[in-house]
Structures are given as C-alpha cells and as structure tokens.
Amino acid sequence: MIDTRTTGGPQLKIDDRADTSGDELQRICGHIGDLSVEGTRADFDLATLLTQVPSPLTAINLDAARTVYHYQSALVLIELEATVLAVRAAALAYRQAEKGISDTFGGLLDYFGYVTGRVIAISLPALIPIGIAVGAPIYLGLKLLDVTGLDDVVAKHFGIDLVQTKAAAKEAFVALVFENSDVSGAVIEHVLPGIVVGFMGLPPTVLATDGDHALWPHDSSSMTAWVLGGANMFGLLLPSDVEVWKAKGITAPDDEPPRDIEDLYRREADRHRGVDSGQVRIEEITDADGTSRYIVYIPATSDWSPEPGENTTDLTTNVQAMAGNDTVMAEMVRQAIADANIGADSEVMLVGYSQGGIVAGSLAADPAFLNDVNVTALFTVGAPISDFPVDEGIDVLSIEHEQDLVPDLDGNENPADDHWSTITVDYDPEQLRQAPNLKGKTDAELDELFSSAGAAHSSAAYSASIGLMLAGGHAGLNRFTAKNSGFFSGDLKETRDYQGKRRRT
C-alpha cells in the first residue's frame, strides 16, 4: 500500500473529541440535576408525609437517608461539572498550544530572516568586492574554456566534464529543494520576507502585518506581489485582457462520466499535455431525472517564459494567481461557464492540477464567482491553494506529494477542516513504477518518467500515485467520489472545449 497521510475531512480531531466528551458530560449533568429535582419534589408528596405520622422512628431514618442521597447527588453533580470545565479547558488549551507552536516557530523564522537581511545589508560594502574578486575569474575562466574548446581537454586529461558537472550541480540543488519541500515552503513564507525587510532596514514588527498586500513582504502572498511589482517595472508578468472562443478539443470527448478519481485526473491532465496553450473543458452530466451537473477542467502551465505572449497558461498566470490577483485563465473559466449556459442552481465541480488548481482554488474563494456559479466540489492536484479561503459549502479534495515543492510554494498546509481533505503521498519512484496505469511501459520509459529531480510534480507521477491509492481502496478517494457521486454517474450529455489568448489593451 502506498504511504499516505490524510488531514482534514469529516473526521474527529483531538480537540473535537474533547468537545464532544464535554457535551456528553454536560448532558449527563443535566439528567442528574433533573433527577435531583424530581427526588426533592417527591420528599414533599402528601401521601408519603402522612405515612410518617404513625411511624416517627422510620420517618427519621428515611429523612436521614434522603439527606445522604441529596448530599451525595450534589457531590457527584459538582464533580461532573468540574470535569466538564476541565475537558473544555483542555480542548481550548490544545487549540491555543497548537496555534502557539505554529506562531512561535514562524516568528523565529521571521526573525532569523530579518537578522540575515540586516547582516547582508551591513556587510554589502565588503561582500561586493569579494564577490567580484572571487566570482569574476571563475566566470571568465569557464567562459574561456567553453569558447576555446579547452573544456574538452580538461575532460580528457583530468576526467572532469564541466558541462555534466554544472548539470549535476543544478540537478542536486533542485533535488535538495524538492525533497525538503516543507523546509523550502517555510523559507518562502518566513525567511525570504524577513531577509527583505531586514535588508530594507524596516522594523521587524512589520512582519506581523495582516493581509496579502503591503509595501513590504511579510508572507508568501505579499512576497509574490512584491516581486510581481518589480517584474512589471521591466515589462514582465504583466496582466492583460483575454479573448475566449469555443474550440476543437485537444483530445476527443469521452463517452461517459469519469469512472473514478483516476479517470477524473486523466481528463484534467489532457487539458494541457503536449500543447502550447491549455484549454478549459466543460462536461455536462445528466442523471435519470434530467438534472445536469458540470465538471470544469482547468489546464496547467504550458509556458514558463516571464514575457507574456498570447498564451493563457503561462508563468504570468501562475505569479498573478499566487499574488491573489485575477488572471486571464480565471476569466476564461468565467466566460466558458457563461457560454455553456450553466444554471445558477446546477452543481459544478472545479478540477485543476498545478496552475489549474491555483485558478480553481482562487475561484472557489471568490464570493462574486460563487454568487453566479454553484460550486459544490473542488479537486486539486499538486497545487498551492492553502492561502485561498475556499467557501465552507464546497467539498474539497487535494492530493500532494510530500516531496513536491509546488504545493508548498504558499508556505502553509491546507486547512484541516471538515469540508477540506488533503492526502499527502510519500513520493517513491520505485513503488510508483508498479502503478496499474504504467503497465506496459519499458524500464527505459519509466526511468525517463521518474529520473528528474522535479519528477515529484509531474502529472505522470501524480497519475501513478492516484492509481496505486485507488487500487488500494484509499478511504479518502472513496469518500470524495461517494459524496459527489452525481458527477461520476449518469450520462455524459455534452462536452465543450474553450481556447483563449491574451489580448493587449
């Protein structure tokens, strides 16, 4: 069984169990109190009082027994009430301690980054000459070897292939960043903003600023917005309008609704695979009584150039979305939904991998979009969406590889809420090679799929992980498909594909 960890979803947490226990004890206290009141009333029953007249000794013993009973009942009730208070206090303390540990750790990283930034700023007059003195000869020497062909001589006589060495060093760095994605995410969320604030000489208290946008970075979102502002000054990552039209699909339409999560993800991956610009696909699914539901597939990145061209699935869309801004891809989805005449009451599932997941998450947290579109389910794979306050009425399933840096780019973990379940998979290439959907692949083909340092983010790796989880009967996958069964059954009535391009104003 593939190794996974599931957070969130409809499951009890420690503090929830404590609250539930407190509620149950409170109910018992109320019941005991009611019994005590009934017993006190019975003490003054006229028939009981009259029977005591001919037997005064028995009456005295009975009154003594009543007194002991009421005394013991009061003690039990007091003890139970104290227990209720203790249980509720424990639940509150657990929540505060959990929040405190997170805040304290984040604060330490903020301060570490701040101190580092101050050290860099103070040492800069000395670091620049040292950097030039050391770096310039190395850079010029490598260029000289490359231009003159002497790098071949070095490889022949000393066994050092400079090209392979540089490639290996780059691969090792990428592997280090991806394999320690949690650390990388914490650096992005806390250390980098701290370095910038420290370097600018601002007081460290500005790192506690709330909100995503500020004149200085204080978390991953504001850091992205800050970088985006700088890039825009050089004509990079600029926003634009978009033109959208109904198009022929990249792949042929399917004949029936997705069978399961693996089939759902396969259709999502096909929205961008092997093309210059991805497409939005909308599937209309009807059940026996004619009710229509819609699945909206949002494509992933297909162009990594910082210079925005016509492509809507480019780096600009990534950065703009991570900064909390509207994007051309989000507008493509809006126009596609409008063109498909999706009713305001019709259930809609948003599906996205990587950039597609970012866009889907941003739309699921947009009140204006949700006023017009009845989104009831959201499925994301390998997407950093923890900063988006997804509406509580939407059932969310997120799948992430533990060693994938991309879902950690926002520096936080997804909320562990009842409506939001996150499955974190331990990326193990050797295990993934056994995935059912990879049967028939040669060893060479499998090596190519999983050999790169960033393969943990590849759609092929996620497809293999989902296949293994499905084969193992993963409870998280089964829960999502069962709760949203209307999207996985019935008839596939119509498939619509939409293409778009950036339009300069």
Secondary structure as the mmCIF struct_conf table of DSSP 4:
data_model
#
loop_
_struct_conf.conf_type_id
_struct_conf.id
_struct_conf.beg_label_comp_id
_struct_conf.beg_label_asym_id
_struct_conf.beg_label_seq_id
_struct_conf.end_label_comp_id
_struct_conf.end_label_asym_id
_struct_conf.end_label_seq_id
STRN STRN1 THR A 4 GLY A 8
BEND BEND1 GLY A 9 PRO A 10
HELX_RH_AL_P HELX_RH_AL_P1 ILE A 14 ASP A 43
TURN_TY1_P TURN_TY1_P1 PHE A 44 PHE A 44
HELX_RH_AL_P HELX_RH_AL_P2 LEU A 46 THR A 51
TURN_TY1_P TURN_TY1_P2 GLN A 52 GLN A 52
BEND BEND2 VAL A 53 PRO A 54
HELX_RH_AL_P HELX_RH_AL_P3 PRO A 56 THR A 148
TURN_TY1_P TURN_TY1_P3 GLY A 149 GLY A 149
HELX_RH_AL_P HELX_RH_AL_P4 LEU A 150 PHE A 158
HELX_RH_AL_P HELX_RH_AL_P5 LEU A 162 GLU A 179
TURN_TY1_P TURN_TY1_P4 ASN A 180 ASN A 180
HELX_RH_AL_P HELX_RH_AL_P6 SER A 181 ALA A 186
HELX_RH_PI_P HELX_RH_PI_P1 VAL A 187 VAL A 191
HELX_RH_AL_P HELX_RH_AL_P7 LEU A 192 MET A 200
TURN_TY1_P TURN_TY1_P5 GLY A 201 GLY A 201
HELX_RH_3T_P HELX_RH_3T_P1 PRO A 204 ALA A 208
BEND BEND3 GLY A 211 ASP A 212
BEND BEND4 LEU A 215 TRP A 216
BEND BEND5 ASP A 219 ASP A 219
HELX_RH_AL_P HELX_RH_AL_P8 SER A 220 MET A 233
TURN_TY1_P TURN_TY1_P6 PHE A 234 GLY A 235
BEND BEND6 LEU A 237 LEU A 237
STRN STRN2 ASP A 241 ALA A 247
BEND BEND7 ILE A 250 THR A 251
HELX_LH_PP_P HELX_LH_PP_P1 ALA A 252 ASP A 254
BEND BEND8 ASP A 255 GLU A 256
BEND BEND9 ASP A 260 ASP A 260
HELX_RH_AL_P HELX_RH_AL_P9 ILE A 261 ALA A 269
TURN_TY1_P TURN_TY1_P7 ASP A 270 GLY A 274
BEND BEND10 VAL A 275 SER A 277
STRN STRN3 VAL A 280 THR A 286
TURN_TY1_P TURN_TY1_P8 ALA A 288 ASP A 289
STRN STRN4 SER A 292 ILE A 298
STRN STRN5 ASP A 303 ASP A 303
BEND BEND11 PRO A 306 GLU A 307
BEND BEND12 GLU A 310 GLU A 310
BEND BEND13 THR A 312 THR A 313
STRN STRN6 ASP A 314 ASP A 314
HELX_RH_AL_P HELX_RH_AL_P10 LEU A 315 MET A 322
TURN_TY1_P TURN_TY1_P9 ALA A 323 GLY A 324
HELX_RH_AL_P HELX_RH_AL_P11 VAL A 328 ASP A 339
TURN_TY1_P TURN_TY1_P10 ALA A 340 ASN A 341
TURN_TY1_P TURN_TY1_P11 ALA A 344 ASP A 345
BEND BEND14 SER A 346 SER A 346
STRN STRN7 GLU A 347 TYR A 353
TURN_TY1_P TURN_TY1_P12 SER A 354 SER A 354
HELX_RH_AL_P HELX_RH_AL_P12 GLN A 355 ALA A 364
TURN_TY1_P TURN_TY1_P13 ALA A 365 ALA A 365
HELX_RH_AL_P HELX_RH_AL_P13 PRO A 367 ASP A 372
BEND BEND15 VAL A 373 VAL A 373
STRN STRN8 ASN A 374 VAL A 381
BEND BEND16 GLY A 382 GLY A 382
TURN_TY1_P TURN_TY1_P14 SER A 386 ASP A 387
BEND BEND17 PHE A 388 PHE A 388
TURN_TY1_P TURN_TY1_P15 GLU A 392 GLY A 393
BEND BEND18 ILE A 394 ILE A 394
STRN STRN9 ASP A 395 HIS A 401
TURN_TY1_P TURN_TY1_P16 GLU A 402 GLN A 403
BEND BEND19 LEU A 405 LEU A 405
HELX_RH_3T_P HELX_RH_3T_P2 VAL A 406 ASP A 408
TURN_TY1_P TURN_TY1_P17 LEU A 409 ASP A 410
BEND BEND20 GLY A 411 ASN A 412
HELX_LH_PP_P HELX_LH_PP_P2 GLU A 413 PRO A 415
TURN_TY1_P TURN_TY1_P18 ASP A 418 HIS A 419
STRN STRN10 TRP A 420 VAL A 425
HELX_RH_AL_P HELX_RH_AL_P14 PRO A 429 LEU A 432
TURN_TY1_P TURN_TY1_P19 ARG A 433 GLN A 434
HELX_RH_3T_P HELX_RH_3T_P3 PRO A 436 LEU A 438
TURN_TY1_P TURN_TY1_P20 LYS A 439 GLY A 440
HELX_RH_AL_P HELX_RH_AL_P15 ASP A 443 PHE A 450
BEND BEND21 SER A 452 SER A 452
TURN_TY1_P TURN_TY1_P21 ALA A 453 GLY A 454
HELX_RH_3T_P HELX_RH_3T_P4 ALA A 455 HIS A 457
BEND BEND22 SER A 458 SER A 458
HELX_RH_AL_P HELX_RH_AL_P16 SER A 459 ALA A 471
TURN_TY1_P TURN_TY1_P22 GLY A 472 GLY A 473
HELX_RH_AL_P HELX_RH_AL_P17 ALA A 475 LYS A 483
TURN_TY1_P TURN_TY1_P23 ASN A 484 ASN A 484
HELX_RH_3T_P HELX_RH_3T_P5 SER A 485 PHE A 487
BEND BEND23 PHE A 488 GLY A 490
STRN STRN11 ASP A 491 ARG A 503
#
